[in-house]
Amino acid sequence: MNPARFSRIRAALIRRQPDLTVVMDQVHKSHNFSAILRNCDAVGILEAHVVPPSHGLDLHHGTSAGTKKWVRVRRHDDVEQAVTHLQSQGFTVLAAHPSPAATDYREVDFTRPTAIMMGAELHGVSPEGLRSADAQVVLPMMGMVHSLNVSVATSLLLFEALRQRQAAGMYDSSRLDPTVLEKTLFEWAYPTVAKARRAADKPYPQLSEDGDIVRGT
């Protein structure tokens, strides 16, 4: 392991936000799904949530740029299941939806545990998603189009969350559980070794300060 690369991997992991995430409610275009994952990585999201459309969904590799290595994706059978899971973890679920009851995204406190729900580009968040969410947020539109591309809208919402969290010092030190940090660091640095160890039901080896595997561990 190159020490400079290991240092970069560790620095990115330390900035991960365990209480900020995205829920993709039947986002049906693979390039949008992949672009949203890139947005997640850019603002330090550790895990994203997806309710796939009935026909399934694959990553668009040209757009994802390997992001699936850095952002875990948790799949759910339906949106109610996803929302229930997140609410049980203390998240407030905000559905991006242009309704009169929606709050301007710039007025939302994104320093709280927040899950942003995004829907498919044509139909938006599903009726089930809207019923399950805790509240709705909107990106004000001044032109003739009804909405932005879903990945662009996600980017704006997430970078507002980043701005608020950065101002609050939430990226200054690790907010991950130490065990999760150590485990994820090994998986990011040595994905092939980690996969083999999991298959063999063996613990991960220890890493040195420079990212080398400590022999005999």
C-alpha positions as CSV (number, residue, x, y, z in Angstrom):
1,M,0.0,0.0,0.0
2,N,1.3,3.4,-1.0
3,P,1.5,5.5,2.2
4,A,0.2,8.6,0.3
5,R,-2.9,6.7,-1.0
6,F,-3.5,5.1,2.4
7,S,-3.4,8.6,4.0
8,R,-5.9,9.9,1.4
9,I,-8.2,6.9,2.1
10,R,-8.0,7.4,5.8
11,A,-8.7,11.1,5.5
12,A,-11.8,10.6,3.4
13,L,-13.1,7.9,5.8
14,I,-12.6,10.2,8.8
15,R,-14.8,12.8,7.2
16,R,-17.7,10.3,6.6
17,Q,-21.0,11.4,8.0
18,P,-22.9,8.4,9.6
19,D,-26.0,10.5,10.1
20,L,-26.5,11.9,6.6
21,T,-27.9,9.7,3.8
22,V,-30.0,9.5,0.7
23,V,-33.0,7.3,-0.1
24,M,-33.6,6.6,-3.8
25,D,-37.2,5.8,-4.2
26,Q,-37.4,3.8,-7.5
27,V,-34.9,5.9,-9.3
28,H,-35.1,4.0,-12.6
29,K,-32.3,5.4,-14.7
30,S,-28.9,3.8,-14.0
31,H,-26.9,7.0,-14.9
32,N,-28.9,9.0,-12.4
33,F,-28.5,6.4,-9.7
34,S,-24.7,6.3,-10.3
35,A,-24.5,10.1,-10.4
36,I,-26.3,10.3,-7.1
37,L,-23.8,7.9,-5.6
38,R,-21.0,10.2,-6.7
39,N,-22.8,13.1,-5.0
40,C,-23.0,11.0,-1.8
41,D,-19.3,10.3,-1.9
42,A,-18.5,14.0,-2.5
43,V,-20.2,15.1,0.7
44,G,-19.0,12.2,2.8
45,I,-22.0,9.9,3.0
46,L,-21.1,6.4,4.3
47,E,-24.2,4.5,3.2
48,A,-27.0,5.2,0.7
49,H,-30.4,3.5,0.6
50,V,-32.3,2.4,-2.5
51,V,-35.7,1.0,-3.2
52,P,-35.1,-0.4,-6.7
53,P,-37.8,-0.3,-9.4
54,S,-39.6,-3.6,-10.2
55,H,-37.3,-4.3,-13.2
56,G,-34.2,-3.9,-11.1
57,L,-31.3,-1.4,-11.5
58,D,-27.6,-1.6,-12.3
59,L,-24.9,0.9,-11.8
60,H,-23.8,2.9,-14.8
61,H,-20.0,2.3,-14.6
62,G,-19.1,5.3,-16.7
63,T,-20.9,7.7,-14.4
64,S,-20.3,6.0,-11.0
65,A,-16.5,6.2,-11.4
66,G,-16.0,3.4,-9.0
67,T,-18.1,5.1,-6.3
68,K,-19.7,1.8,-5.2
69,K,-16.3,1.0,-3.6
70,W,-16.7,4.0,-1.3
71,V,-20.4,4.3,-0.6
72,R,-22.3,1.3,0.7
73,V,-25.7,0.7,-0.8
74,R,-28.4,-0.8,1.3
75,R,-31.4,-2.2,-0.6
76,H,-34.9,-2.3,0.7
77,D,-38.0,-4.1,-0.6
78,D,-40.2,-1.1,-0.4
79,V,-40.0,2.6,0.6
80,E,-42.0,2.1,3.8
81,Q,-39.4,-0.4,5.0
82,A,-36.6,2.0,4.2
83,V,-38.3,4.8,6.1
84,T,-39.1,2.7,9.1
85,H,-35.5,1.5,9.2
86,L,-34.1,5.0,9.1
87,Q,-36.5,6.4,11.6
88,S,-35.6,3.7,14.0
89,Q,-32.0,4.9,13.7
90,G,-33.0,8.4,14.6
91,F,-33.1,9.9,11.1
92,T,-35.6,12.6,10.0
93,V,-36.7,11.6,6.4
94,L,-37.2,14.5,4.1
95,A,-38.9,13.9,0.7
96,A,-37.8,16.2,-2.1
97,H,-41.2,17.3,-3.5
98,P,-42.5,20.6,-4.9
99,S,-45.7,20.9,-2.9
100,P,-47.2,24.0,-1.2
101,A,-46.4,22.3,2.2
102,A,-42.7,21.8,1.4
103,T,-40.0,23.8,3.1
104,D,-37.4,25.7,1.2
105,Y,-34.3,23.5,1.4
106,R,-32.2,26.5,2.6
107,E,-34.3,26.7,5.8
108,V,-33.8,23.1,6.8
109,D,-31.3,22.1,9.6
110,F,-29.2,19.5,7.9
111,T,-26.9,19.1,11.0
112,R,-29.5,16.8,12.4
113,P,-29.6,13.1,11.4
114,T,-31.1,13.5,7.9
115,A,-32.2,11.2,5.1
116,I,-33.1,12.9,1.9
117,M,-35.6,11.0,-0.3
118,M,-35.4,11.4,-4.0
119,G,-37.8,9.9,-6.5
120,A,-37.7,8.9,-10.2
121,E,-37.2,11.8,-12.6
122,L,-40.6,11.7,-14.3
123,H,-42.9,10.9,-11.4
124,G,-40.9,12.0,-8.3
125,V,-41.2,10.5,-4.9
126,S,-43.9,7.8,-4.8
127,P,-47.2,8.4,-2.9
128,E,-46.0,5.8,-0.4
129,G,-42.8,7.7,0.1
130,L,-44.6,11.0,0.6
131,R,-46.9,9.4,3.2
132,S,-44.0,7.8,5.0
133,A,-41.6,10.8,5.1
134,D,-41.5,13.2,8.1
135,A,-41.6,16.3,5.9
136,Q,-41.1,17.6,2.4
137,V,-38.4,20.0,1.0
138,V,-38.4,21.9,-2.2
139,L,-35.8,23.6,-4.5
140,P,-37.4,26.9,-5.6
141,M,-37.8,27.1,-9.4
142,M,-38.1,30.5,-11.2
143,G,-38.4,29.3,-14.8
144,M,-40.9,27.2,-16.8
145,V,-39.5,23.8,-16.1
146,H,-41.1,21.9,-13.2
147,S,-38.0,20.4,-11.7
148,L,-34.3,19.7,-12.1
149,N,-32.6,16.5,-13.1
150,V,-32.8,14.2,-10.0
151,S,-29.0,13.9,-9.7
152,V,-28.6,17.7,-10.0
153,A,-31.3,18.3,-7.4
154,T,-29.7,15.8,-5.1
155,S,-26.4,17.6,-5.5
156,L,-27.9,20.9,-4.4
157,L,-29.5,19.4,-1.4
158,L,-26.4,17.5,-0.3
159,F,-24.1,20.4,-0.8
160,E,-26.3,22.6,1.4
161,A,-26.0,19.8,4.0
162,L,-22.2,19.9,3.6
163,R,-22.1,23.7,4.0
164,Q,-24.1,23.6,7.2
165,R,-22.1,20.6,8.6
166,Q,-18.8,22.1,7.7
167,A,-19.7,25.3,9.4
168,A,-20.6,23.3,12.5
169,G,-17.3,21.5,12.5
170,M,-18.8,18.1,11.7
171,Y,-16.0,17.2,9.3
172,D,-13.2,18.1,11.6
173,S,-12.8,14.7,13.3
174,S,-14.1,11.2,12.9
175,R,-17.8,10.7,13.9
176,L,-17.7,7.0,13.2
177,D,-17.7,4.3,15.8
178,P,-14.0,3.3,16.2
179,T,-14.8,-0.4,15.3
180,V,-16.6,0.7,12.2
181,L,-13.8,3.0,11.3
182,E,-11.1,0.3,11.6
183,K,-13.2,-2.3,9.7
184,T,-14.1,0.1,6.9
185,L,-10.5,1.4,6.6
186,F,-9.3,-2.1,6.0
187,E,-12.0,-2.8,3.4
188,W,-11.3,0.4,1.5
189,A,-7.5,-0.2,1.6
190,Y,-7.5,-4.0,0.8
191,P,-10.9,-4.9,-0.7
192,T,-9.6,-8.2,-2.2
193,V,-8.0,-9.4,1.1
194,A,-11.1,-8.3,3.0
195,K,-13.4,-10.3,0.7
196,A,-11.2,-13.4,1.1
197,R,-11.1,-13.0,4.9
198,R,-14.9,-12.7,5.1
199,A,-15.3,-15.8,2.9
200,A,-12.9,-17.7,5.2
201,D,-14.7,-16.3,8.3
202,K,-11.4,-14.8,9.5
203,P,-10.8,-11.5,11.2
204,Y,-9.1,-8.7,9.3
205,P,-5.3,-8.3,9.9
206,Q,-4.0,-5.2,11.7
207,L,-2.6,-2.3,9.7
208,S,0.4,-0.2,10.5
209,E,0.4,3.6,10.6
210,D,1.5,3.6,6.9
211,G,-1.2,1.2,5.9
212,D,0.9,-2.0,5.6
213,I,-0.6,-5.3,6.8
214,V,1.0,-6.4,10.0
215,R,2.2,-9.9,9.4
216,G,1.0,-12.6,11.8
217,T,-2.2,-10.8,12.6
